[in-house]
């Protein structure tokens, strides 16, 4: 009888964690920022505004399945502790993860001084 190969526990644990969905909560200020982005773009092109809105919405919804796909904000800056971000160019979605929850704090144009806003 052949011996079973050892299970790669780390890969198995990551796979199990990936199967668990996270609860995503978007704060009111982030919703206002998304609305502002949509309205700003809509003044020129409604189709483009709708496209950007859908991309942002999909990126936020995707955090439910893959919350760690975003990069961590500068770990050396304590005021940014815990923030992660994903890009929907040129916009940046800032969020934090705690236990099985993802909270979206801001959706900001990457051209703005977002470090000041996050403080």
C-alpha positions in Angstrom: 0.0 0.0 0.0 1.3 3.4 -1.0 1.8 6.1 1.6 -0.3 9.2 1.2 1.4 12.4 0.3 1.3 15.0 3.0 -1.3 17.7 2.6 0.1 21.1 2.0 -1.6 22.7 4.9 -0.8 26.3 4.1 -2.3 26.0 0.6 -5.3 24.2 2.1 -5.9 26.9 4.7 -5.6 29.7 2.1 -8.1 27.8 -0.1 -10.5 27.5 2.9 -10.2 31.2 3.8 -10.8 32.1 0.2 -14.1 30.2 0.2 -15.4 32.4 3.1 -17.0 35.6 2.0 -16.4 38.9 3.8 -19.2 41.3 4.7 -18.6 44.6 2.8 -19.8 47.9 4.3 -19.5 51.2 2.5 -19.5 54.2 4.7 -21.9 57.2 3.8 -19.0 59.5 3.0 -17.6 56.9 0.5 -21.1 56.7 -1.1 -21.2 60.5 -1.3 -17.7 60.4 -3.0 -18.9 57.8 -5.5 -22.0 59.9 -6.2 -19.8 63.0 -6.7 -17.6 61.1 -9.1 -20.6 59.9 -11.1 -22.2 63.4 -11.2 -18.9 65.1 -12.2 -18.3 62.7 -15.1 -21.9 62.8 -16.1 -21.8 66.5 -16.9 -19.6 65.6 -19.9 -20.5 62.0 -20.8 -23.3 60.0 -19.2 -22.1 56.6 -20.7 -18.6 57.2 -19.3 -20.0 58.1 -15.9 -22.1 54.8 -15.8 -19.0 52.8 -16.9 -16.9 54.2 -14.1 -19.7 53.8 -11.6 -20.0 50.1 -12.6 -16.2 49.5 -12.4 -16.1 51.0 -8.9 -19.2 49.0 -7.8 -17.6 45.8 -9.1 -14.3 46.5 -7.4 -16.0 47.0 -4.1 -18.2 43.9 -4.5 -15.0 41.9 -5.3 -13.7 42.7 -1.9 -16.2 40.3 -0.5 -14.3 37.4 -2.2 -10.8 38.7 -2.2 -10.3 41.4 0.4 -6.5 41.0 0.5 -6.0 41.7 -3.2 -5.5 45.3 -2.4 -2.1 46.7 -1.4 -1.5 48.0 2.1 -1.0 51.7 2.4 2.5 52.8 3.7 3.1 50.6 6.7 5.6 53.1 8.2 3.0 55.8 8.6 1.0 54.9 11.8 -2.0 57.1 10.8 -2.5 54.9 7.7 -2.4 51.7 9.8 -4.7 49.1 8.5 -5.7 50.9 5.3 -5.6 48.9 2.0 -6.5 50.1 -1.4 -7.5 49.0 -4.9 -7.4 51.1 -8.0 -10.1 51.8 -10.5 -8.0 54.3 -12.5 -7.8 57.1 -11.8 -9.8 56.4 -8.6 -8.6 54.8 -5.4 -10.8 52.8 -3.1 -9.5 52.8 0.5 -10.7 50.2 2.9 -9.9 48.3 6.1 -10.3 44.6 7.0 -11.3 43.5 10.5 -12.2 39.8 11.2 -14.7 38.9 8.4 -15.6 42.5 7.6 -14.4 45.0 4.9 -15.2 48.6 5.5 -14.8 51.0 2.5 -13.8 54.5 3.9 -13.1 56.5 0.8 -13.2 56.5 -3.0 -10.9 59.3 -4.1 -9.4 60.6 -7.3 -5.8 59.6 -7.3 -4.7 63.1 -8.3 -5.9 64.5 -5.0 -3.8 64.5 -1.8 -5.4 61.4 -0.5 -2.9 61.0 2.4 -4.2 64.2 3.9 -7.8 63.0 3.5 -7.1 59.7 5.2 -5.5 61.3 8.3 
